[in-house]
């Protein structure tokens, strides 16, 4: 178990504010599976075990093919399993998440703009930003993944 705070309990209004963004994204018109793929990829990059566990479970509930799910970290090498829109969303998620390294080059923007409308790019970017924030909470406060809690009896 962690000796760090439960940030949602420590600051419920702040947590609800982030929850409002989450609800907006769910209603944005972007496909749920696409959003969850992006959430999973961002969480993998950031090393958030809690979020990787959660979004993997969400994708399994949506009946994603196991072959596709396990290849999310290497989606470029498994591109035949991912639609053009999924590839563009995953590439955008990676470049935005790694902004300090990438600087988000114009070519990355042009690639996502070829597949998504302006509103969709904005909503996708909100989703990426939200997950980056939640990853920082999950890692920073050592949120315990459901799979670990189940084994530990927590």
TORZAVO-455292 format. One record per residue (C-alpha): residue number from 1; residue in one letter; chain; z negated, y, x negated. Coordinates in Angstrom, 2 decimals. Layout:
! TORZAVO-455292
+------+--------+------+---------+---------+---------+
| doba | drenza | fiti |      zz |      yy |      xx |
+------+--------+------+---------+---------+---------+
|  NUM |      A |    A |       Z |       Y |       X |
...
+------+--------+------+---------+---------+---------+
END
This chain:
! TORZAVO-455292
+------+--------+------+---------+---------+---------+
| doba | drenza | fiti |      zz |      yy |      xx |
+------+--------+------+---------+---------+---------+
|    1 |      X |    A |    0.00 |    0.00 |    0.00 |
|    2 |      X |    A |    0.50 |    3.58 |   -1.01 |
|    3 |      X |    A |   -2.24 |    6.13 |   -1.48 |
|    4 |      X |    A |    0.15 |    8.96 |   -0.64 |
|    5 |      X |    A |    0.16 |   10.87 |    2.61 |
|    6 |      X |    A |    2.01 |    9.99 |    5.79 |
|    7 |      X |    A |    4.12 |   13.16 |    5.91 |
|    8 |      X |    A |    4.99 |   12.76 |    9.60 |
|    9 |      X |    A |    1.29 |   12.71 |   10.53 |
|   10 |      X |    A |    0.37 |   15.45 |    8.04 |
|   11 |      X |    A |    3.02 |   17.82 |    9.44 |
|   12 |      X |    A |    4.24 |   16.63 |   12.84 |
|   13 |      X |    A |    6.06 |   19.88 |   13.65 |
|   14 |      X |    A |    8.07 |   19.67 |   10.45 |
|   15 |      X |    A |    8.89 |   16.04 |   11.18 |
|   16 |      X |    A |    9.99 |   16.94 |   14.73 |
|   17 |      X |    A |   12.26 |   19.66 |   13.32 |
|   18 |      X |    A |   14.04 |   17.10 |   11.14 |
|   19 |      X |    A |   14.10 |   14.79 |   14.15 |
|   20 |      X |    A |   15.96 |   17.47 |   16.07 |
|   21 |      X |    A |   18.72 |   17.43 |   13.46 |
|   22 |      X |    A |   18.80 |   13.62 |   13.65 |
|   23 |      X |    A |   19.23 |   13.77 |   17.43 |
|   24 |      X |    A |   21.97 |   16.38 |   17.11 |
|   25 |      X |    A |   23.88 |   14.17 |   14.67 |
|   26 |      X |    A |   23.60 |   11.19 |   17.04 |
|   27 |      X |    A |   25.18 |   13.34 |   19.77 |
|   28 |      X |    A |   27.75 |   15.01 |   17.49 |
|   29 |      X |    A |   30.61 |   12.68 |   18.34 |
|   30 |      X |    A |   30.70 |   10.98 |   14.95 |
|   31 |      X |    A |   30.64 |    7.18 |   15.38 |
|   32 |      X |    A |   27.16 |    5.72 |   14.97 |
|   33 |      X |    A |   28.33 |    3.05 |   12.54 |
|   34 |      X |    A |   29.97 |    5.70 |   10.36 |
|   35 |      X |    A |   26.78 |    7.77 |   10.33 |
|   36 |      X |    A |   24.71 |    4.72 |    9.43 |
|   37 |      X |    A |   27.12 |    3.79 |    6.62 |
|   38 |      X |    A |   26.70 |    7.29 |    5.22 |
|   39 |      X |    A |   22.91 |    7.15 |    5.63 |
|   40 |      X |    A |   22.85 |    3.80 |    3.82 |
|   41 |      X |    A |   25.05 |    4.98 |    0.93 |
|   42 |      X |    A |   23.04 |    8.17 |    0.43 |
|   43 |      X |    A |   19.81 |    6.15 |    0.48 |
|   44 |      X |    A |   21.20 |    3.69 |   -2.06 |
|   45 |      X |    A |   22.15 |    6.53 |   -4.41 |
|   46 |      X |    A |   18.69 |    8.09 |   -4.06 |
|   47 |      X |    A |   16.83 |    4.79 |   -4.43 |
|   48 |      X |    A |   14.92 |    5.07 |   -1.16 |
|   49 |      X |    A |   13.83 |    1.52 |   -0.33 |
|   50 |      X |    A |   12.43 |    2.53 |    3.06 |
|   51 |      X |    A |   15.72 |    4.11 |    4.17 |
|   52 |      X |    A |   17.92 |    1.38 |    2.66 |
|   53 |      X |    A |   15.90 |   -1.17 |    4.65 |
|   54 |      X |    A |   16.07 |    0.88 |    7.87 |
|   55 |      X |    A |   19.79 |    1.67 |    7.75 |
|   56 |      X |    A |   20.71 |   -1.86 |    6.73 |
|   57 |      X |    A |   18.85 |   -3.09 |    9.80 |
|   58 |      X |    A |   20.57 |   -0.45 |   11.97 |
|   59 |      X |    A |   23.98 |   -1.59 |   10.73 |
|   60 |      X |    A |   23.13 |   -5.25 |   11.30 |
|   61 |      X |    A |   22.18 |   -4.40 |   14.90 |
|   62 |      X |    A |   25.63 |   -2.84 |   15.32 |
|   63 |      X |    A |   27.18 |   -6.18 |   14.32 |
|   64 |      X |    A |   28.73 |   -4.94 |   11.08 |
|   65 |      X |    A |   30.28 |   -7.78 |    9.10 |
|   66 |      X |    A |   27.91 |   -8.97 |    6.37 |
|   67 |      X |    A |   30.80 |   -8.88 |    3.89 |
|   68 |      X |    A |   31.25 |   -5.17 |    4.55 |
|   69 |      X |    A |   27.54 |   -4.39 |    4.51 |
|   70 |      X |    A |   26.86 |   -5.98 |    1.13 |
|   71 |      X |    A |   29.81 |   -4.16 |   -0.42 |
|   72 |      X |    A |   28.78 |   -0.64 |    0.61 |
|   73 |      X |    A |   27.50 |    0.18 |   -2.92 |
|   74 |      X |    A |   30.93 |   -0.72 |   -4.33 |
|   75 |      X |    A |   33.08 |    0.35 |   -1.39 |
|   76 |      X |    A |   35.85 |    1.69 |   -3.64 |
|   77 |      X |    A |   36.42 |   -1.81 |   -5.02 |
|   78 |      X |    A |   36.30 |   -3.23 |   -1.48 |
|   79 |      X |    A |   38.34 |   -0.50 |    0.19 |
|   80 |      X |    A |   40.29 |   -2.98 |    2.34 |
|   81 |      X |    A |   37.09 |   -3.52 |    4.36 |
|   82 |      X |    A |   36.63 |    0.20 |    5.08 |
|   83 |      X |    A |   38.77 |    2.46 |    7.24 |
|   84 |      X |    A |   40.30 |    5.61 |    5.77 |
|   85 |      X |    A |   37.72 |    7.69 |    7.64 |
|   86 |      X |    A |   34.86 |    5.54 |    6.34 |
|   87 |      X |    A |   36.19 |    5.85 |    2.78 |
|   88 |      X |    A |   36.48 |    9.63 |    3.13 |
|   89 |      X |    A |   32.96 |    9.86 |    4.60 |
|   90 |      X |    A |   31.47 |    7.68 |    1.86 |
|   91 |      X |    A |   33.23 |    9.66 |   -0.86 |
|   92 |      X |    A |   31.99 |   12.93 |    0.69 |
|   93 |      X |    A |   28.46 |   11.49 |    0.94 |
|   94 |      X |    A |   28.52 |   10.58 |   -2.74 |
|   95 |      X |    A |   29.85 |   13.92 |   -4.01 |
|   96 |      X |    A |   27.49 |   15.97 |   -1.81 |
|   97 |      X |    A |   24.48 |   13.80 |   -2.71 |
|   98 |      X |    A |   25.31 |   14.12 |   -6.41 |
|   99 |      X |    A |   26.04 |   17.85 |   -6.14 |
|  100 |      X |    A |   24.27 |   18.66 |   -9.43 |
|  101 |      X |    A |   26.65 |   16.29 |  -11.23 |
|  102 |      X |    A |   29.84 |   16.80 |   -9.25 |
|  103 |      X |    A |   29.79 |   20.45 |   -8.21 |
|  104 |      X |    A |   31.79 |   19.12 |   -5.23 |
|  105 |      X |    A |   35.31 |   19.70 |   -6.53 |
|  106 |      X |    A |   38.09 |   21.03 |   -4.31 |
|  107 |      X |    A |   39.82 |   17.64 |   -4.44 |
|  108 |      X |    A |   36.77 |   16.01 |   -2.82 |
|  109 |      X |    A |   36.79 |   18.62 |   -0.06 |
|  110 |      X |    A |   40.51 |   18.18 |    0.50 |
|  111 |      X |    A |   40.08 |   14.41 |    0.78 |
|  112 |      X |    A |   37.45 |   14.68 |    3.52 |
|  113 |      X |    A |   39.38 |   17.48 |    5.26 |
|  114 |      X |    A |   42.41 |   15.17 |    5.49 |
|  115 |      X |    A |   40.42 |   12.79 |    7.71 |
|  116 |      X |    A |   37.94 |   14.97 |    9.59 |
|  117 |      X |    A |   38.03 |   18.17 |   11.64 |
|  118 |      X |    A |   36.03 |   21.22 |   10.55 |
|  119 |      X |    A |   33.27 |   20.35 |   13.04 |
|  120 |      X |    A |   33.18 |   16.75 |   11.89 |
|  121 |      X |    A |   32.92 |   17.81 |    8.23 |
|  122 |      X |    A |   30.05 |   20.14 |    9.11 |
|  123 |      X |    A |   28.29 |   17.43 |   11.15 |
|  124 |      X |    A |   28.89 |   14.84 |    8.43 |
|  125 |      X |    A |   27.41 |   17.29 |    5.91 |
|  126 |      X |    A |   24.37 |   17.83 |    8.15 |
|  127 |      X |    A |   23.91 |   14.05 |    8.23 |
|  128 |      X |    A |   24.19 |   13.82 |    4.44 |
|  129 |      X |    A |   21.76 |   16.70 |    3.94 |
|  130 |      X |    A |   19.30 |   15.22 |    6.42 |
|  131 |      X |    A |   19.34 |   11.83 |    4.74 |
|  132 |      X |    A |   18.91 |   13.40 |    1.32 |
|  133 |      X |    A |   15.82 |   15.18 |    2.67 |
|  134 |      X |    A |   14.43 |   12.02 |    4.28 |
|  135 |      X |    A |   15.07 |   10.10 |    1.04 |
|  136 |      X |    A |   12.96 |   12.63 |   -0.82 |
|  137 |      X |    A |   10.14 |   12.12 |    1.68 |
|  138 |      X |    A |   10.51 |    8.33 |    1.54 |
|  139 |      X |    A |   10.52 |    8.17 |   -2.25 |
|  140 |      X |    A |    8.04 |   11.00 |   -2.77 |
|  141 |      X |    A |    5.46 |    9.57 |   -0.40 |
|  142 |      X |    A |    6.30 |    5.90 |   -1.12 |
|  143 |      X |    A |    7.14 |    4.98 |    2.46 |
|  144 |      X |    A |    6.86 |    1.22 |    2.83 |
|  145 |      X |    A |   10.01 |   -0.59 |    4.00 |
|  146 |      X |    A |    9.63 |   -2.70 |    7.14 |
|  147 |      X |    A |   10.56 |   -5.85 |    5.20 |
|  148 |      X |    A |    7.78 |   -5.21 |    2.68 |
|  149 |      X |    A |    5.26 |   -4.34 |    5.38 |
|  150 |      X |    A |    6.08 |   -7.59 |    7.19 |
|  151 |      X |    A |    5.44 |   -9.68 |    4.06 |
|  152 |      X |    A |    2.30 |   -7.73 |    3.17 |
|  153 |      X |    A |    0.99 |   -8.03 |    6.72 |
|  154 |      X |    A |    0.70 |   -4.25 |    7.02 |
+------+--------+------+---------+---------+---------+
END
